[in-house]
Amino acid sequence: MLARARAEQPVIFPGPSGPLYGIITPAAPDSPVTGRCVVFPGRPRFRSRRLPVLWARILAADGFTCLRFDIRGHGESAGSFGSGSRKKSTGFGGEDVIAAIHHMQDTRGESRFIVFGNCYDANAALEAVKIDRGAIDGIVFAGGPVLSEKLGLPGFEQPSWTEKGRKAILSLLGRPGISNRTDFSKNFESAFGALLQSRVRALFIYCDDDRFRREFKVAEDRLFAKLDNDARQRLQVEIVPGPSSAIDSGEPRLFERAVSWIREISDADGPPRPKSKLRKHGAQVALAPRRRNKPWPRPL
C-alpha cells in the first residue's frame, strides 16, 4: 500500500470548463494485468476523507490504474458546478468524467474503464454512459438520488400545512423543498435509458437506512422490476446494512462490496484488450507542479 502511495502522480488535464485536477494511482507493476482503469469523479479528493484514497490504492495493488479527480468548480478544478439541480437533464459532471477518460486514453493508453460514483457523483458516472462511445465497461452507482424532488418523511402521504408553508418559503428563496412526488429526475431518466441500450454493467448499491434508499425503492418498483433477463444480469442491485451510503459515513460494507464487484466483472470479462497507442494530438496534459509556498493538497 505504501508503494502505491509513493507512486501516485498529480495531474492537470483539460475539461469542458477549464483544467481539472486529479491524482493517478498506477497499477502495481507486479500485479496481474487487468487492463482496466477505475475513475473516481467527485468532490472527495480535496476534503478530509480518506476512503477514496484507500479504494484507489487497494485496487491499484490488484492491477487497476486509478484516477480520482475533482469535478469542475471543486478543489482546484476550474469552472462552476452550479447547483447540481435534480431537474436538469445534464450537468452532474458526466462531461468531466469523459474528459478524464480521454486523458487516460491519450496519455496512458488505457482503453477500458470503470467509473465509481458516490452520492451525487453517482449521477456523474451514469451521465457519462450517455456520452460515452464504448470505453466504459461498468459503473458503480453508490447511494445516488434518482427523483426530481426530495421525498418527505416516511408515513406522511400529504404534506402538513407547516410543510406547505416551508416549501412555499423555500420556493420564494429559490431553494428546493421536500416533496412526496415520485417523478424521476431528467438526468437519471435519460441516463438510465442510455444504460439500458448499452452493454455497460452497473452496480446500484445503497445502505438500507440511507436517505436516498427510499428514492431508489421507487426505481426498483417502477424500472428494475420490468427489466428483461439480460438487463437483470448486467444491472445488479444490492442493499447492505448501514446508516448512510455517503463517503463521509465510512460504511465499510458498502465500499468493500463495490470494490469486490469491480474485481468480479473484470475477471468475468476475460483477458483485457491491449492498451491503445498514445495519440499525438490528444489532450494537452501536464503533471501538476508541487509548489513550495502552497503544497499539493493531501488526499486525507
C-alpha contacts under 8 A as a table, 3 or more apart, distances in Angstrom:
res1	aa1	res2	aa2	distance
1	M	4	R	5.18
1	M	5	A	6.41
1	M	57	R	6.24
1	M	58	I	7.03
1	M	61	A	7.02
2	L	5	A	5.01
2	L	6	R	6.27
3	A	6	R	5.15
3	A	7	A	6.22
4	R	7	A	5.09
4	R	8	E	6.47
4	R	25	T	6.55
4	R	26	P	7.13
4	R	27	A	7.76
4	R	28	A	6.85
4	R	57	R	5.85
4	R	60	A	6.97
4	R	61	A	6.97
5	A	8	E	5.47
5	A	25	T	7.32
5	A	57	R	6.92
7	A	25	T	6.65
7	A	26	P	6.68
8	E	23	I	6.59
8	E	24	I	5.53
8	E	25	T	4.64
8	E	26	P	6.56
9	Q	23	I	5.53
9	Q	24	I	5.18
9	Q	25	T	6.72
9	Q	287	L	7.35
10	P	21	Y	7.50
10	P	22	G	5.83
10	P	23	I	4.31
10	P	24	I	6.30
10	P	287	L	6.00
10	P	288	A	5.52
11	V	21	Y	5.92
11	V	22	G	5.35
11	V	23	I	5.81
11	V	24	I	7.18
11	V	285	V	7.46
11	V	286	A	6.19
11	V	287	L	4.47
11	V	288	A	4.93
12	I	19	P	6.20
12	I	20	L	5.61
12	I	21	Y	4.72
12	I	22	G	6.45
12	I	285	V	6.06
12	I	286	A	5.66
12	I	287	L	6.03
12	I	288	A	5.65
13	F	19	P	5.51
13	F	20	L	5.38
13	F	21	Y	6.70
13	F	99	A	7.90
13	F	100	A	7.48
13	F	103	H	6.60
13	F	283	A	7.25
13	F	284	Q	6.88
13	F	285	V	4.87
13	F	286	A	6.84
14	P	18	G	5.77
14	P	19	P	4.48
14	P	20	L	5.94
14	P	99	A	6.98
14	P	283	A	6.79
14	P	284	Q	7.09
14	P	285	V	7.10
15	G	18	G	5.05
15	G	19	P	5.44
15	G	20	L	5.78
15	G	72	R	7.85
15	G	95	E	7.82
15	G	96	D	5.87
15	G	99	A	5.55
15	G	100	A	7.80
16	P	95	E	6.91
16	P	96	D	6.75
16	P	99	A	7.45
17	S	72	R	6.93
17	S	78	A	6.36
17	S	79	G	4.93
17	S	80	S	7.70
18	G	72	R	7.80
18	G	77	S	7.39
18	G	78	A	5.04
18	G	79	G	6.06
19	P	77	S	5.87
19	P	78	A	5.53
20	L	69	F	7.21
20	L	70	D	6.57
20	L	71	I	6.99
20	L	72	R	6.56
20	L	76	E	7.36
20	L	77	S	4.40
20	L	78	A	6.29
21	Y	69	F	5.72
21	Y	70	D	5.89
21	Y	75	G	7.86
21	Y	76	E	6.28
21	Y	77	S	5.33
21	Y	288	A	7.99
22	G	67	L	6.76
22	G	68	R	5.57
22	G	69	F	3.79
22	G	70	D	6.18
23	I	67	L	5.76
23	I	68	R	5.60
23	I	69	F	6.29
24	I	65	T	7.35
24	I	66	C	5.68
24	I	67	L	4.50
24	I	68	R	6.67
25	T	56	A	6.59
25	T	57	R	6.60
25	T	60	A	6.41
25	T	65	T	5.89
25	T	66	C	5.06
25	T	67	L	6.33
26	P	60	A	6.13
26	P	64	F	7.36
26	P	65	T	4.64
26	P	66	C	6.40
27	A	31	S	7.33
27	A	59	L	7.75
27	A	60	A	4.26
27	A	61	A	6.12
27	A	62	D	7.19
27	A	63	G	4.67
27	A	64	F	5.01
27	A	65	T	4.44
27	A	66	C	7.44
28	A	31	S	5.35
28	A	60	A	5.83
28	A	61	A	5.13
28	A	62	D	7.12
28	A	63	G	5.76
28	A	64	F	7.93
29	P	63	G	7.69
31	S	61	A	6.49
31	S	62	D	5.78
31	S	63	G	5.06
32	P	62	D	6.89
32	P	63	G	5.57
33	V	63	G	5.45
33	V	64	F	7.71
33	V	272	P	7.84
34	T	63	G	5.62
34	T	64	F	6.18
34	T	266	S	6.82
34	T	271	P	7.55
34	T	272	P	6.10
35	G	63	G	7.90
35	G	64	F	7.16
35	G	110	E	7.26
35	G	111	S	7.54
35	G	112	R	6.67
35	G	272	P	4.96
35	G	273	R	6.60
35	G	274	P	7.24
35	G	275	K	7.25
36	R	64	F	5.70
36	R	65	T	6.82
36	R	110	E	7.14
36	R	111	S	7.30
36	R	112	R	5.04
36	R	113	F	5.39
36	R	114	I	7.02
36	R	266	S	7.60
36	R	272	P	7.52
37	C	64	F	5.55
37	C	65	T	4.78
37	C	66	C	5.52
37	C	67	L	7.53
37	C	110	E	6.67
37	C	111	S	7.94
37	C	112	R	6.32
37	C	113	F	4.83
37	C	114	I	6.26
38	V	56	A	7.93
38	V	64	F	6.62
38	V	65	T	6.33
38	V	66	C	4.70
38	V	67	L	6.36
38	V	113	F	5.76
38	V	114	I	4.77
38	V	115	V	5.71
38	V	116	F	7.05
39	V	66	C	5.83
39	V	67	L	4.89
39	V	68	R	5.82
39	V	97	V	7.62
39	V	100	A	7.62
39	V	101	I	7.72
39	V	113	F	7.15
39	V	114	I	6.27
39	V	115	V	4.80
39	V	116	F	6.15
40	F	52	P	7.64
40	F	66	C	7.61
40	F	67	L	6.11
40	F	68	R	4.39
40	F	69	F	6.46
40	F	115	V	6.14
40	F	116	F	5.14
40	F	117	G	6.30
41	P	68	R	5.98
41	P	69	F	5.55
41	P	70	D	6.40
41	P	71	I	6.27
41	P	93	G	7.88
41	P	96	D	7.96
41	P	97	V	6.40
41	P	115	V	7.66
41	P	116	F	7.10
41	P	117	G	6.24
41	P	121	D	6.41
41	P	124	A	7.32
41	P	125	A	7.48
42	G	45	R	7.47
42	G	68	R	7.85
42	G	69	F	6.52
42	G	70	D	5.32
42	G	71	I	5.19
42	G	117	G	7.29
42	G	118	N	7.87
42	G	121	D	5.46
43	R	46	F	6.61
43	R	47	R	7.34
43	R	69	F	7.66
43	R	70	D	5.27
43	R	71	I	6.27
43	R	74	H	6.15
43	R	75	G	7.27
44	P	47	R	5.32
44	P	48	S	7.66
44	P	49	R	6.31
44	P	52	P	7.29
44	P	70	D	7.48
44	P	247	I	7.72
45	R	48	S	7.88
45	R	49	R	7.19
45	R	52	P	7.36
45	R	53	V	7.74
45	R	68	R	7.05
45	R	69	F	6.63
45	R	70	D	6.48
45	R	75	G	7.82
45	R	299	P	5.46
45	R	300	L	7.73
46	F	70	D	7.47
46	F	74	H	7.94
46	F	75	G	5.50
46	F	297	P	6.62
46	F	298	R	7.42
46	F	299	P	6.16
46	F	300	L	7.86
47	R	299	P	7.25
47	R	300	L	7.01
48	S	299	P	7.18
48	S	300	L	4.98
49	R	52	P	7.31
49	R	247	I	7.39
49	R	248	D	6.41
49	R	299	P	7.26
49	R	300	L	5.40
50	R	53	V	5.23
50	R	54	L	6.30
50	R	299	P	6.57
50	R	300	L	4.83
51	L	54	L	5.07
51	L	55	W	6.18
51	L	247	I	6.99
51	L	250	G	7.15
52	P	55	W	5.05
52	P	56	A	6.12
52	P	68	R	7.74
52	P	247	I	7.99
53	V	56	A	5.28
53	V	57	R	6.31
53	V	299	P	6.62
53	V	300	L	7.62
54	L	57	R	5.16
54	L	58	I	5.99
55	W	58	I	5.12
55	W	59	L	6.05
55	W	259	V	7.26
56	A	59	L	5.25
56	A	60	A	5.95
56	A	66	C	5.66
56	A	67	L	7.67
56	A	68	R	7.77
57	R	60	A	4.92
57	R	61	A	6.14
57	R	66	C	7.96
58	I	61	A	5.23
58	I	62	D	6.61
59	L	62	D	4.96
59	L	63	G	6.51
59	L	64	F	5.36
59	L	65	T	7.55
59	L	66	C	7.50
59	L	259	V	7.44
60	A	63	G	5.08
60	A	64	F	4.55
60	A	65	T	5.44
60	A	66	C	6.50
61	A	64	F	7.21
67	L	100	A	7.95
70	D	73	G	7.96
70	D	74	H	5.78
70	D	75	G	6.07
70	D	76	E	7.45
70	D	77	S	6.02
71	I	74	H	5.88
71	I	77	S	6.55
71	I	81	F	7.59
71	I	93	G	6.35
71	I	96	D	6.40
72	R	77	S	5.10
72	R	78	A	5.42
72	R	79	G	5.10
72	R	80	S	5.93
72	R	81	F	5.63
72	R	93	G	7.51
72	R	96	D	7.24
73	G	76	E	7.46
73	G	77	S	5.60
73	G	78	A	5.38
73	G	79	G	4.77
73	G	80	S	4.32
73	G	81	F	5.04
74	H	77	S	5.62
74	H	78	A	7.55
74	H	80	S	8.00
74	H	81	F	7.60
81	F	84	G	6.80
81	F	91	G	7.54
81	F	92	F	7.82
81	F	93	G	7.88
84	G	88	K	7.65
84	G	91	G	6.43
84	G	92	F	5.75
85	S	88	K	5.65
86	R	89	S	7.97
86	R	147	L	7.13
86	R	148	S	5.07
86	R	149	E	6.85
86	R	185	S	5.45
86	R	186	K	7.24
86	R	187	N	7.08
87	K	148	S	5.51
87	K	149	E	7.96
87	K	185	S	5.57
87	K	186	K	5.87
87	K	187	N	7.31
88	K	91	G	6.91
88	K	185	S	7.43
88	K	186	K	6.01
88	K	187	N	6.12
89	S	185	S	7.53
89	S	186	K	4.62
89	S	187	N	4.06
89	S	188	F	7.79
89	S	190	S	7.28
90	T	93	G	7.94
90	T	94	G	7.76
90	T	127	E	7.36
90	T	187	N	5.69
91	G	94	G	7.06
91	G	95	E	7.92
92	F	120	Y	7.36
92	F	121	D	7.03
92	F	123	N	6.17
92	F	124	A	5.00
92	F	127	E	7.29
93	G	96	D	5.17
93	G	97	V	6.48
93	G	121	D	7.37
93	G	123	N	7.84
93	G	124	A	4.71
93	G	125	A	7.92
93	G	127	E	7.49
93	G	128	A	7.87
94	G	97	V	5.06
94	G	98	I	6.41
94	G	123	N	7.70
94	G	124	A	4.44
94	G	125	A	6.21
94	G	126	L	7.35
94	G	127	E	4.76
94	G	128	A	4.21
94	G	129	V	7.93
94	G	131	I	7.46
95	E	98	I	5.08
95	E	99	A	6.25
95	E	127	E	7.94
95	E	128	A	6.47
95	E	131	I	7.41
96	D	99	A	4.93
96	D	100	A	6.26
97	V	100	A	5.04
97	V	101	I	6.28
97	V	124	A	7.14
97	V	125	A	7.11
97	V	128	A	6.18
98	I	101	I	4.94
98	I	102	H	6.16
98	I	128	A	6.24
98	I	131	I	7.44
98	I	132	D	6.86
99	A	102	H	5.09
99	A	103	H	6.17
100	A	103	H	5.00
100	A	104	M	6.39
101	I	104	M	5.22
101	I	105	Q	6.19
101	I	113	F	7.52
102	H	105	Q	4.96
102	H	106	D	5.96
102	H	282	G	7.99
102	H	283	A	7.35
103	H	106	D	5.20
103	H	107	T	6.00
103	H	108	R	7.76
103	H	282	G	7.88
103	H	283	A	6.23
103	H	285	V	7.42
104	M	107	T	5.40
104	M	108	R	5.05
104	M	109	G	6.45
104	M	110	E	5.67
105	Q	108	R	5.67
105	Q	109	G	4.67
105	Q	110	E	4.75
105	Q	111	S	6.10
105	Q	276	S	7.26
105	Q	278	L	6.97
106	D	109	G	6.03
106	D	110	E	7.92
106	D	278	L	5.11
106	D	279	R	5.35
106	D	280	K	7.85
106	D	282	G	5.41
106	D	283	A	6.53
107	T	278	L	5.93
107	T	279	R	7.64
107	T	282	G	7.98
107	T	285	V	7.76
108	R	278	L	6.89
109	G	275	K	5.06
109	G	276	S	4.71
109	G	277	K	5.64
109	G	278	L	5.41
110	E	113	F	7.80
110	E	275	K	5.42
110	E	276	S	6.40
111	S	135	A	6.17
111	S	273	R	7.47
111	S	274	P	7.84
111	S	275	K	5.89
111	S	276	S	6.21
112	R	135	A	5.23
112	R	136	I	5.94
112	R	137	D	6.27
112	R	273	R	7.85
113	F	135	A	6.02
113	F	136	I	4.64
113	F	137	D	5.62
113	F	138	G	7.01
114	I	136	I	5.85
114	I	137	D	5.70
114	I	138	G	4.76
114	I	139	I	5.43
114	I	140	V	7.79
114	I	262	I	7.64
115	V	125	A	5.72
115	V	136	I	7.45
115	V	138	G	6.51
115	V	139	I	4.66
115	V	140	V	6.29
116	F	122	A	7.10
116	F	125	A	6.58
116	F	139	I	5.74
116	F	140	V	4.69
116	F	141	F	6.81
116	F	142	A	7.78
117	G	120	Y	7.61
117	G	121	D	4.70
117	G	122	A	3.75
117	G	123	N	7.11
117	G	124	A	6.80
117	G	125	A	5.46
117	G	139	I	7.55
117	G	140	V	5.92
117	G	141	F	5.58
117	G	142	A	6.12
118	N	121	D	5.06
118	N	122	A	4.70
118	N	140	V	7.90
118	N	141	F	6.42
118	N	142	A	4.67
118	N	143	G	6.02
118	N	144	G	6.36
118	N	245	S	7.67
118	N	246	A	6.70
118	N	247	I	6.96
119	C	122	A	5.42
119	C	123	N	7.64
119	C	141	F	7.93
119	C	142	A	6.13
119	C	143	G	4.92
119	C	144	G	4.09
119	C	145	P	6.83
119	C	245	S	7.25
119	C	246	A	6.06
119	C	247	I	7.96
120	Y	123	N	5.51
120	Y	124	A	7.11
120	Y	144	G	5.37
120	Y	145	P	6.57
121	D	124	A	4.81
121	D	125	A	6.49
121	D	144	G	7.29
122	A	125	A	5.12
122	A	126	L	6.34
122	A	140	V	7.15
122	A	141	F	4.72
122	A	142	A	5.96
122	A	143	G	7.23
122	A	144	G	5.30
123	N	126	L	4.97
123	N	127	E	5.83
123	N	141	F	7.35
123	N	144	G	6.50
123	N	145	P	7.69
123	N	187	N	7.55
123	N	188	F	6.88
124	A	127	E	4.99
124	A	128	A	6.12
125	A	128	A	5.23
125	A	129	V	6.94
125	A	139	I	6.37
125	A	140	V	7.50
125	A	141	F	7.11
126	L	129	V	5.42
126	L	130	K	7.17
126	L	139	I	7.12
126	L	141	F	7.27
126	L	188	F	7.56
126	L	191	A	5.91
126	L	192	F	7.10
126	L	195	L	7.55
127	E	130	K	5.32
127	E	131	I	6.94
127	E	187	N	7.13
127	E	188	F	7.66
127	E	191	A	5.30
128	A	131	I	5.18
128	A	132	D	5.82
129	V	132	D	5.00
129	V	136	I	7.05
129	V	191	A	6.92
129	V	194	A	6.77
129	V	195	L	6.31
129	V	200	V	7.84
130	K	190	S	7.85
130	K	191	A	5.45
130	K	194	A	5.27
130	K	195	L	7.02
132	D	135	A	6.56
132	D	136	I	6.90
133	R	136	I	7.94
134	G	137	D	7.71
136	I	139	I	7.70
136	I	200	V	6.62
137	D	199	R	7.64
137	D	200	V	5.10
137	D	201	R	6.28
138	G	200	V	5.12
138	G	201	R	4.42
138	G	202	A	5.35
139	I	200	V	7.51
139	I	201	R	6.48
139	I	202	A	4.83
139	I	203	L	6.48
140	V	202	A	5.79
140	V	203	L	4.91
140	V	204	F	6.29
140	V	205	I	7.59
140	V	258	A	6.90
141	F	144	G	6.43
141	F	202	A	7.13
141	F	203	L	5.95
141	F	204	F	4.76
141	F	205	I	6.34
142	A	203	L	7.77
142	A	204	F	5.95
142	A	205	I	4.97
142	A	206	Y	5.98
142	A	245	S	6.70
143	G	204	F	7.61
143	G	205	I	6.19
143	G	206	Y	4.85
143	G	207	C	7.36
143	G	210	D	7.43
143	G	212	F	6.27
143	G	213	R	7.09
143	G	245	S	5.10
143	G	246	A	6.84
144	G	212	F	6.51
145	P	212	F	5.60
145	P	215	E	6.70
145	P	216	F	7.25
146	V	184	F	5.82
146	V	185	S	5.89
146	V	188	F	5.77
146	V	212	F	7.98
146	V	215	E	6.28
146	V	216	F	6.38
146	V	219	A	7.56
147	L	150	K	6.86
147	L	182	T	6.22
147	L	183	D	5.64
147	L	184	F	4.12
147	L	185	S	4.73
147	L	188	F	7.76
147	L	215	E	6.33
148	S	182	T	7.45
148	S	183	D	5.72
148	S	184	F	5.25
148	S	185	S	3.93
148	S	186	K	7.19
149	E	176	P	7.57
149	E	177	G	7.56
149	E	178	I	6.76
149	E	179	S	6.02
149	E	180	N	7.96
149	E	181	R	6.92
149	E	182	T	7.65
149	E	183	D	7.65
149	E	185	S	7.65
150	K	177	G	7.14
150	K	178	I	5.12
150	K	179	S	5.64
150	K	180	N	7.52
151	L	178	I	5.79
151	L	179	S	4.93
151	L	180	N	4.98
151	L	181	R	6.92
151	L	182	T	7.69
151	L	214	R	7.83
151	L	215	E	7.01
152	G	156	F	7.03
152	G	159	P	7.56
152	G	178	I	5.34
152	G	179	S	5.17
152	G	180	N	5.34
153	L	156	F	6.06
154	P	157	E	7.98
156	F	159	P	6.54
157	E	180	N	6.90
158	Q	180	N	7.20
159	P	162	T	7.84
159	P	163	E	5.57
159	P	164	K	6.23
159	P	179	S	7.58
159	P	180	N	7.64
160	S	163	E	5.01
160	S	164	K	6.15
161	W	164	K	4.90
161	W	165	G	6.07
162	T	165	G	5.15
162	T	166	R	6.15
163	E	166	R	4.95
163	E	167	K	6.03
163	E	178	I	7.89
164	K	167	K	5.10
164	K	168	A	6.15
165	G	168	A	5.06
165	G	169	I	6.27
166	R	169	I	5.18
166	R	170	L	6.17
166	R	177	G	7.53
167	K	170	L	5.04
167	K	171	S	6.00
167	K	176	P	7.67
167	K	177	G	4.96
167	K	178	I	6.80
168	A	171	S	5.01
168	A	172	L	6.31
169	I	172	L	5.12
169	I	173	L	6.31
170	L	173	L	4.95
170	L	174	G	6.09
170	L	175	R	4.92
170	L	176	P	6.28
170	L	177	G	6.06
171	S	174	G	4.94
171	S	175	R	5.65
171	S	176	P	6.57
171	S	177	G	7.12
172	L	175	R	7.61
182	T	215	E	7.84
182	T	218	V	7.12
184	F	188	F	6.62
184	F	189	E	6.02
185	S	188	F	5.32
185	S	189	E	6.08
186	K	189	E	5.18
186	K	190	S	6.07
187	N	190	S	5.60
187	N	191	A	6.01
188	F	191	A	5.21
188	F	192	F	5.73
189	E	192	F	5.26
189	E	193	G	6.26
190	S	193	G	5.15
190	S	194	A	6.43
191	A	194	A	5.02
191	A	195	L	6.20
192	F	195	L	4.88
192	F	196	L	6.31
193	G	196	L	5.18
193	G	197	Q	6.50
194	A	197	Q	5.17
194	A	198	S	6.29
195	L	198	S	5.15
195	L	199	R	7.47
195	L	200	V	6.55
196	L	199	R	7.57
196	L	231	A	6.97
199	R	234	R	7.71
200	V	234	R	7.16
201	R	234	R	4.70
201	R	235	L	5.77
202	A	234	R	6.31
202	A	235	L	4.79
202	A	236	Q	6.19
203	L	235	L	6.00
203	L	236	Q	4.88
203	L	237	V	5.97
203	L	238	E	7.45
203	L	258	A	7.57
203	L	261	W	7.71
204	F	235	L	7.41
204	F	236	Q	6.10
204	F	237	V	4.80
204	F	238	E	6.36
205	I	237	V	5.84
205	I	238	E	4.85
205	I	239	I	5.73
205	I	240	V	7.57
205	I	254	L	7.15
205	I	258	A	7.77
206	Y	210	D	6.80
206	Y	212	F	7.94
206	Y	213	R	6.19
206	Y	238	E	6.69
206	Y	239	I	5.05
206	Y	240	V	6.36
206	Y	244	S	7.84
206	Y	245	S	5.76
206	Y	254	L	7.13
207	C	210	D	5.22
207	C	213	R	6.98
207	C	239	I	5.59
207	C	240	V	4.90
207	C	241	P	5.46
207	C	242	G	4.96
207	C	243	P	6.17
207	C	244	S	5.61
207	C	245	S	5.36
207	C	254	L	6.89
208	D	213	R	6.36
208	D	239	I	5.84
208	D	240	V	5.94
208	D	241	P	5.43
208	D	242	G	5.98
208	D	243	P	6.80
208	D	244	S	7.80
209	D	213	R	6.77
209	D	241	P	7.47
209	D	242	G	6.06
209	D	243	P	4.61
209	D	244	S	6.22
210	D	213	R	5.13
210	D	214	R	7.75
210	D	242	G	7.44
210	D	243	P	5.43
210	D	244	S	4.32
210	D	245	S	5.93
211	R	214	R	6.59
211	R	215	E	7.93
211	R	244	S	7.09
212	F	215	E	5.17
212	F	216	F	6.37
213	R	216	F	5.09
213	R	217	K	6.26
214	R	217	K	5.13
214	R	218	V	7.03
215	E	218	V	5.54
215	E	219	A	7.10
216	F	219	A	4.96
216	F	220	E	6.25
217	K	220	E	4.94
217	K	221	D	6.24
218	V	221	D	5.22
218	V	222	R	6.05
219	A	222	R	5.20
219	A	223	L	5.16
219	A	224	F	6.43
220	E	223	L	5.64
220	E	224	F	4.71
220	E	225	A	6.01
221	D	224	F	6.41
221	D	225	A	5.59
222	R	225	A	6.27
222	R	226	K	7.12
223	L	226	K	5.62
223	L	227	L	6.93
224	F	227	L	5.33
224	F	232	R	7.77
227	L	230	D	7.96
227	L	231	A	5.78
227	L	232	R	6.03
228	D	231	A	5.43
228	D	232	R	6.18
229	N	232	R	5.02
229	N	233	Q	6.31
230	D	233	Q	5.33
230	D	234	R	6.55
231	A	234	R	5.08
231	A	235	L	5.89
232	R	235	L	5.24
232	R	236	Q	6.55
233	Q	236	Q	6.71
240	V	253	R	6.90
240	V	254	L	6.23
241	P	253	R	7.67
242	G	245	S	7.66
242	G	251	E	6.50
243	P	249	S	7.99
243	P	251	E	7.79
244	S	249	S	6.08
244	S	251	E	6.94
245	S	249	S	6.95
245	S	251	E	6.79
245	S	254	L	7.10
246	A	249	S	5.47
246	A	250	G	7.34
246	A	251	E	7.91
247	I	250	G	5.77
247	I	251	E	7.76
251	E	254	L	6.05
251	E	255	F	7.06
252	P	255	F	5.41
252	P	256	E	5.83
253	R	256	E	5.13
253	R	257	R	6.05
254	L	257	R	5.32
254	L	258	A	6.30
255	F	258	A	4.87
255	F	259	V	6.13
256	E	259	V	5.23
256	E	260	S	6.22
257	R	260	S	5.08
257	R	261	W	6.11
258	A	261	W	5.06
258	A	262	I	6.41
259	V	262	I	5.19
259	V	263	R	6.56
260	S	263	R	5.09
260	S	264	E	6.19
261	W	264	E	4.88
261	W	265	I	6.25
262	I	265	I	5.56
262	I	266	S	6.30
263	R	266	S	5.26
263	R	267	D	6.28
264	E	267	D	5.20
264	E	268	A	6.14
265	I	268	A	4.91
265	I	269	D	6.04
266	S	269	D	5.34
266	S	270	G	6.97
267	D	270	G	5.70
267	D	271	P	7.88
269	D	272	P	7.74
279	R	282	G	5.33
290	R	294	K	7.85
290	R	295	P	6.16
290	R	296	W	5.73
291	R	294	K	5.13
291	R	295	P	5.29
291	R	296	W	6.75
292	R	295	P	6.08
